[in-house]
Each structure stands twice: as structure tokens, then as C-alpha cells.
Amino acid sequence: MALTWKLERHTDRHPHIADAMIALALFGCAVFGSKISTAGTPYPRHEWPAQLVAGIACLAILACRRAPRTVTVVTASCAIATTVLGYLLTPLTLAPAMVALYWLAALTEQRTARLYGGVTTVAVIVSGLLYLPPGTSPALEITGPFLWLMLPLVIGSRVRLRRAYVESVQARAEHAEHTREEEARLRVAEERMRIARELHDVVAHHMAVANAQAGTAAHLAPTQPEQAQRILSDLTRTTSSALYELTAVVGLLRQADDADADMLEPAPGLDQLPTMIATYRGAGLDVTLTTEGTPKPLSPGVDLTAYRIIQEALTNITKHAPGTTARVALAHTGNRIVITITDNGATAAALAHKPETGPNGYGIIGMRERAHAVGGDLRAGPRPGGGFRVTTALPLQPHTLNEQAPC
């Protein structure tokens, strides 16, 4: 079987040359087989009829790859004609039909191979029994052609099954490769989105605070130099913090073997919320923080999400409603934390002219995407009594929130 598969692989490279050589070899076998006779069996007077029939069968073999059914019918007819002409039925005279049955089993469906193979075998055996030479055993005339014609059918079926198996393995490998590529592209896109959100939060927050601090310091410098100096000191700390956080975010793009990778600071969380609020207060925003319920541990992803949402909301207030009062409320209830950020200024009026899909509306989109990424919910909009409200309900662990908080 292994030899057959190797020959199959070699003949596939030059099919026309291989088929021509096989046809010549089969012609020689058929001509030689037509000269074989048994003792007491009369031999036909002329050899050319057998040679003609053998030539027709071998010429048909040249088309066995393109039309295996037609070639099987032609070679089977030639084998029957050889028997009718009085020549002894041997494996040599049956060789063209055997090759045709092999290609039929290798190239067609199993049902087709069984149908054509069965009809060919029965037809050859029946013709052999009808023109049985004197002194020849009927059992031998039945057993011999049956085994000779079944052998190529079995080999061809094995080759077809192996070829189908190899093709299925290759298809699965290609599918797995495409799946890995799609998964890799999806992971890259998710990582880019995450880094983009981090960069947006870091830059927008610190630049807004730094701008507010710089403007306040410039306003107070002529009349209150000491307070302006204090604000400038806070501005220095704000810009330094911005540089540290930018280094941490950009550090995600470094190689794993980077020697400085271990020096990066951990991601911020709610434990740093008082420091962040103090920064905004230094920028002139009056912020109050209230907590309800017993605080429970948050997963790192949820902790960072809560921190960034509060940071983005306060940044929007600083940019669009400076000098107003903001309130941050944390409510720990059950298996979630509800965060509400409100202000009593003009944030709603300012944001009303900035659609969320526009270039200036990515803040709210980013907050909502962060909340959804961990299984939470976020709503943002104007307050009935004036100002703006951002409310988010986050689970303690990512994707464990079964019911959204009523916002």
C-alpha cells in the first residue's frame, strides 16, 4: 500500500507521461496474455483480434483520470470480447480492466465504484462461463476473475480514503491557522483599544488639571503670589504624575525582557481616589467624596475601571464647568459598587453640543466601554435640576453582574 501511495505521488507530477507508459505496459501484458493457452484448449487461428482489442483497451486507459466510468465500460467490454473470441481469460488480459477499476475506485464515490465494479465482475464471469474452454473448472473461472477484479477496487478505495483523510487534515490545519490569525488580530485590536483608552484618560485628565492650575496661577499671580506659588507647585506634581502614568501606559508596548519593565508602577485604583480628588481641588474644583456601605475588595480590572470613570467624569467637569461643585458618591451594595458623579454647573449645556460619536465625545464612549467590558453599566446625562450626572454600576468581579443597577 505504501508503494502504491508513492507511485501515486510520482505519477501526479507527470500524469500524461505516466499514463502513456502504463498503457504501453498494459498493451504488452495483454498481447502476451492472449498467447497463453491450456493443454487441450484450441487456440484461435489469428492473433490480431486480441491485439486489436488490447490496443483499444489500452488507448482508453489514457483517459482514465478524466472519465473513469467510460474507461471502465470500454475495458470491461474489451475483456468480454477477448473471452468471446476464444482467448483464455488471465490476469494479463484483464490488466486494462483492473487498472480502470483502480482509477474508478480512487476517483469516484464508493457507491459508484461498487456499482460499476460489481457489474463489470459479473459480466466478465458470466461471459467466461458461457465460453468456458473444455476441461476448465467453472469454480476456477469464477474465483479467478472475481479476485483479480476486486483487488484493484480495494486498493483504489484505500487510496481514495487516504487522500480524503489527508485533505481533511490539511483543511483543519488551514482552518486552525486562520482561526489563530483572527484571534491574534482580535487580541491586537482589543489591546490597542485598551491602550488608547488609557492614553486618553491619562492625557485628558492631567492636561485638563494642568491647564486649570496654570490658568488659576496666572490669575492669582498679581494679587496673591503665595497662593499662585502653591498652585504652581501642585502643577509640577500634576505634570510629574502625568509623565509617570504615560510611562506606565507606553511601557505596555515594551518587550517582556525589558529591564525597566519591572520598575513600572501598578495600575491605579480607588485606594488612590483621595489623591486624585486633592489634585482636582488644587485645580479649583470643589469636590466632595461620600461612601455608603461596607467597602469590599474589587478585582484589579474593576478597580481600575472605577478609578478611570471617576477621573474622566471629573475631567469633563473641569473642562466644561470650571469653578463648580462636584460630588462623588460610592455605594457598596451586595455584589456591586454604584458610583455617581454629579455637578451643579454647565457641564450638561457644554456636552449637549458634543455628540458622543464626534471627536470631542470619546470620553463618555470610553467610560461606557470600560463599564461594559467588566460586565457593568453606565449612564450619563443632564440632571433635572441642572448640572450633569454620570452613574455606573460595576460588579465586584468582572462579568458577574446579573442585574444592572437602577441608574
C-alpha positions in Angstrom: 0.0 0.0 0.0 2.8 2.4 0.8 4.4 1.6 -2.6 1.1 2.4 -4.3 0.9 5.8 -2.5 4.4 6.6 -3.5 3.7 5.7 -7.1 0.5 7.8 -7.0 2.5 10.8 -5.7 5.1 10.4 -8.5 2.5 9.9 -11.3 0.6 13.0 -10.2 3.6 15.1 -11.1 3.6 13.9 -14.8 0.2 12.3 -15.4 0.3 12.1 -19.2 3.7 10.5 -19.3 2.8 8.1 -16.6 -0.5 7.1 -18.3 1.3 6.6 -21.6 3.9 4.3 -20.0 1.2 2.4 -18.2 -0.8 2.0 -21.4 2.2 0.6 -23.2 3.0 -1.8 -20.4 -0.6 -3.0 -20.3 -0.6 -3.5 -24.1 2.4 -5.7 -23.8 0.8 -7.7 -21.0 -2.5 -8.1 -22.9 -0.7 -9.3 -26.1 1.4 -11.7 -24.1 -1.6 -13.0 -22.2 -3.6 -13.6 -25.3 -0.9 -16.2 -26.4 -1.4 -18.3 -23.3 -3.5 -21.4 -23.6 -4.0 -24.6 -21.6 -3.4 -28.2 -22.7 -6.3 -29.4 -24.8 -7.7 -25.9 -25.4 -7.8 -24.9 -29.0 -6.0 -21.6 -29.7 -7.6 -19.1 -32.1 -6.1 -19.1 -35.6 -5.2 -15.3 -35.6 -3.6 -13.1 -33.0 -4.5 -9.7 -34.5 -8.1 -9.7 -33.0 -6.6 -10.0 -29.5 -4.1 -7.3 -30.3 -6.8 -5.0 -31.7 -8.9 -5.4 -28.6 -5.9 -4.9 -26.3 -5.0 -1.7 -28.2 -8.5 -0.3 -27.8 -8.5 -1.0 -24.1 -5.0 0.4 -23.6 -5.9 3.6 -25.6 -8.9 4.0 -23.3 -6.6 3.9 -20.3 -5.1 7.2 -21.4 -8.4 8.9 -20.4 -8.8 7.1 -17.1 -8.2 10.2 -15.0 -10.8 12.3 -16.9 -13.5 9.8 -17.5 -13.1 6.7 -15.2 -16.6 5.5 -15.7 -16.4 5.4 -19.5 -12.9 3.8 -19.4 -14.3 1.1 -17.1 -17.1 0.3 -19.5 -14.7 0.2 -22.5 -12.0 -2.0 -20.8 -14.7 -4.3 -19.4 -16.2 -4.7 -22.9 -12.8 -5.4 -24.3 -12.2 -8.1 -21.6 -15.6 -9.7 -22.5 -14.7 -9.5 -26.2 -11.4 -11.3 -25.5 -13.3 -14.2 -23.9 -15.9 -14.3 -26.7 -13.1 -14.5 -29.3 -11.8 -17.7 -27.6 -8.8 -16.4 -25.8 -8.0 -17.6 -22.3 -9.1 -15.2 -19.6 -6.0 -14.4 -17.5 -4.8 -11.6 -15.2 -2.7 -10.3 -18.2 -5.7 -10.0 -20.5 -7.7 -8.5 -17.6 -4.9 -6.0 -16.8 -6.5 -2.9 -18.6 -9.9 -3.6 -16.8 -8.1 -3.9 -13.5 -6.3 -0.5 -13.9 -9.6 1.1 -15.0 -11.3 -0.3 -11.8 -8.5 1.1 -9.7 -8.9 4.6 -11.1 -12.7 4.3 -10.8 -12.4 3.5 -7.1 -9.7 6.1 -6.4 -11.5 9.0 -8.2 -15.3 8.4 -7.7 -17.6 7.8 -4.8 -17.8 4.4 -3.0 -21.3 3.8 -4.3 -20.3 4.4 -7.9 -17.2 2.2 -7.6 -19.3 -0.7 -6.1 -21.9 -0.4 -8.9 -19.5 -0.3 -11.8 -17.2 -2.8 -10.2 -20.0 -5.3 -9.4 -21.5 -5.1 -12.9 -18.0 -5.5 -14.5 -17.2 -8.5 -12.4 -20.5 -10.2 -13.0 -20.3 -9.5 -16.8 -16.8 -10.9 -17.1 -17.6 -14.0 -15.0 -20.8 -14.7 -16.9 -19.0 -14.4 -20.3 -16.3 -16.6 -19.1 -18.8 -19.3 -18.0 -20.7 -19.1 -21.4 -17.5 -19.5 -23.4 -15.8 -21.9 -20.9 -13.0 -23.8 -22.6 -13.2 -27.6 -22.5 -11.5 -29.1 -19.4 -11.6 -25.8 -17.4 -13.1 -25.8 -13.9 -16.1 -23.5 -13.6 -15.1 -22.7 -9.9 -11.7 -21.5 -11.1 -13.3 -19.4 -13.8 -15.5 -17.8 -11.2 -12.9 -17.4 -8.4 -10.0 -16.1 -10.5 -11.7 -13.1 -12.2 -13.6 -12.2 -9.0 -10.3 -11.9 -7.0 -8.5 -10.2 -9.8 -11.1 -7.5 -10.3 -11.9 -7.0 -6.6 -8.2 -6.4 -5.8 -7.9 -3.0 -7.7 -11.2 -1.9 -6.3 -10.0 -2.4 -2.7 -6.7 -0.7 -3.4 -8.3 2.2 -5.1 -10.8 2.7 -2.3 -7.9 2.7 0.2 -6.1 5.4 -1.8 -9.3 7.5 -2.1 -9.9 7.3 1.7 -6.3 8.2 2.5 -6.4 11.1 0.1 -9.7 12.3 1.7 -8.1 12.0 5.1 -5.1 14.0 4.1 -7.2 16.7 2.6 -9.4 16.9 5.7 -6.3 17.2 7.9 -4.9 19.9 5.7 -8.3 21.7 5.7 -8.4 21.5 9.5 -4.9 22.8 9.7 -5.7 25.7 7.4 -8.8 26.5 9.4 -6.9 26.4 12.7 -4.3 28.7 11.2 -6.9 31.2 10.0 -8.6 30.9 13.4 -5.3 31.7 15.2 -4.7 34.6 12.9 -8.3 36.0 13.5 -7.8 35.5 17.3 -4.5 37.2 17.2 -5.9 40.2 15.2 -8.8 40.4 17.7 -6.4 40.4 20.6 -4.3 43.1 19.0 -7.4 45.2 18.3 -8.5 44.8 21.9 -5.1 45.7 23.3 -4.9 48.8 21.0 -8.3 49.9 22.2 -7.3 49.4 25.9 -4.1 51.3 25.4 -6.0 54.1 23.6 -8.4 54.4 26.5 -5.6 54.5 29.0 -3.8 57.2 27.0 -7.0 59.2 26.6 -7.7 59.0 30.3 -4.1 59.9 31.4 -3.6 62.8 28.9 -7.1 64.2 29.2 -7.1 64.1 33.0 -3.7 65.6 33.6 -3.8 68.1 30.8 -7.1 69.4 31.9 -6.0 69.7 35.5 -2.7 71.3 34.5 -4.5 73.8 32.3 -6.8 74.7 35.1 -3.9 75.1 37.6 -1.9 77.1 35.1 -4.9 79.4 34.5 -5.6 79.8 38.2 -2.0 80.6 39.0 -1.8 83.2 36.2 -4.9 84.8 37.5 -3.7 84.9 41.1 -0.1 85.8 40.5 -0.5 89.7 40.5 -2.7 89.8 43.7 -1.9 86.6 45.6 1.6 85.5 44.7 1.9 83.0 47.6 -1.2 81.1 46.6 -0.1 81.2 43.0 3.2 79.7 44.0 1.4 76.9 45.8 -0.7 76.2 42.7 2.4 76.1 40.6 3.9 73.6 43.0 0.8 71.5 42.5 1.2 71.9 38.8 4.7 70.5 39.0 3.3 67.4 40.8 0.5 67.1 38.2 2.9 67.1 35.3 5.2 64.6 37.0 2.3 62.3 37.7 1.3 62.6 34.1 4.8 61.6 33.0 4.8 58.6 35.3 1.4 57.4 34.1 2.3 57.9 30.4 5.5 55.9 31.1 3.4 53.1 32.6 1.0 53.0 29.6 3.7 53.2 27.0 5.6 50.5 28.9 2.8 48.1 27.9 4.4 48.2 24.4 7.8 47.2 25.6 9.3 43.7 25.2 8.8 41.2 28.0 12.6 41.1 28.6 12.9 44.9 29.0 15.0 45.5 32.1 12.8 48.6 33.0 9.5 46.7 32.8 9.6 45.7 36.5 10.0 49.3 37.5 6.6 50.4 36.3 4.1 51.4 38.9 0.9 49.3 39.4 -2.4 50.4 37.8 -4.3 53.0 39.9 -7.4 52.1 41.8 -9.9 53.5 44.3 -7.3 53.5 47.0 -5.7 56.4 45.2 -9.0 58.3 44.9 -8.3 60.8 47.7 -5.0 61.8 46.0 -6.8 62.3 42.7 -9.6 64.4 44.3 -6.9 66.5 46.0 -5.4 67.2 42.6 -8.7 68.5 41.3 -9.3 70.6 44.3 -5.9 72.1 43.7 -7.1 72.9 40.2 -10.0 74.9 41.6 -12.8 72.3 41.5 -14.7 71.8 44.8 -15.1 68.0 45.1 -16.7 66.1 47.9 -16.5 62.3 48.4 -19.1 60.2 50.2 -19.1 56.5 50.8 -22.1 54.3 51.7 -22.0 50.7 52.8 -19.0 48.5 53.7 -16.3 48.6 51.1 -15.5 45.2 49.6 -12.4 44.1 47.6 -12.6 44.7 43.9 -10.8 42.8 41.2 -7.9 44.8 39.6 -9.9 45.3 36.4 -13.0 46.6 38.1 -10.8 48.8 40.5 -9.0 50.4 37.5 -12.3 50.9 35.7 -13.9 52.6 38.6 -10.9 54.9 39.0 -10.8 55.8 35.3 -14.6 56.5 35.1 -14.4 58.9 38.1 -11.2 60.5 36.6 -12.9 61.1 33.2 -16.1 62.5 34.8 -14.1 64.9 36.9 -12.0 65.9 33.9 -15.1 66.7 31.9 -16.4 68.9 34.8 -13.0 70.7 35.0 -13.0 71.4 31.3 -16.7 72.3 30.8 -17.8 73.6 34.1 -14.8 75.1 36.0 -15.3 76.6 39.4 -18.4 74.5 40.1 -19.1 71.9 42.8 -18.8 68.2 42.1 -19.8 65.2 44.2 -18.5 61.7 44.0 -20.7 59.1 45.8 -19.6 55.4 46.2 -22.3 53.0 47.3 -21.3 49.4 48.1 -24.4 47.2 47.8 -24.4 43.4 47.6 -22.1 42.2 44.8 -21.6 45.5 43.1 -20.5 49.1 43.6 -22.5 52.0 42.3 -20.6 55.2 41.5 -22.3 58.5 41.0 -20.6 61.7 39.9 -22.6 64.9 39.7 -22.0 68.6 39.3 -24.2 71.7 39.5 -22.6 73.6 36.7 -22.8 74.0 33.0 -21.4 70.6 32.0 -24.7 69.4 30.6 -25.1 72.5 28.4 -21.5 72.1 27.2 -21.8 68.4 26.4 -25.1 68.8 24.7 -23.3 70.3 21.7 -20.7 67.5 21.6 -22.2 64.3 20.2 -20.8 61.1 21.6 -19.7 60.0 18.2 -17.9 63.2 17.5 -14.2 63.9 18.0 -14.9 65.5 21.4 -17.3 62.9 22.7 -15.0 59.9 23.2 -14.9 60.5 26.9 -18.4 59.2 27.5 -18.0 56.5 25.0 -14.8 55.4 26.7 -16.4 55.4 30.1 -19.3 53.3 28.8 -17.0 50.8 27.1 -15.0 50.4 30.2 -18.1 49.7 32.3 -19.4 47.2 29.7 -16.0 45.5 29.5 -16.3 44.3 33.1 -20.0 43.5 33.0 -21.3 46.8 34.3 -23.5 49.6 33.1 -23.1 53.4 32.7 -25.5 56.2 32.1 -24.7 59.9 31.6 -26.9 62.8 31.1 -28.2 66.2 32.4 -29.8 66.4 35.8 -33.4 67.6 36.1 -32.3 70.4 38.4 -29.3 71.5 36.4 -25.8 70.1 36.1 -24.7 66.7 34.8 -24.8 63.2 36.3 -22.7 60.1 35.5 -23.8 56.8 37.2 -22.2 53.4 36.8 -22.9 50.1 38.4 -19.9 47.7 38.4 -19.7 44.1 39.7 -17.1 43.2 42.3 -15.7 40.7 39.8 -15.7 41.1 36.0 -18.7 39.6 34.2 -20.5 38.5 37.3 -23.2 41.2 37.3 -26.5 39.6 36.8 -28.7 42.6 37.3 -27.9 46.1 36.3 -28.2 48.8 38.9 -31.1 51.1 38.6 -29.4 54.3 37.3 
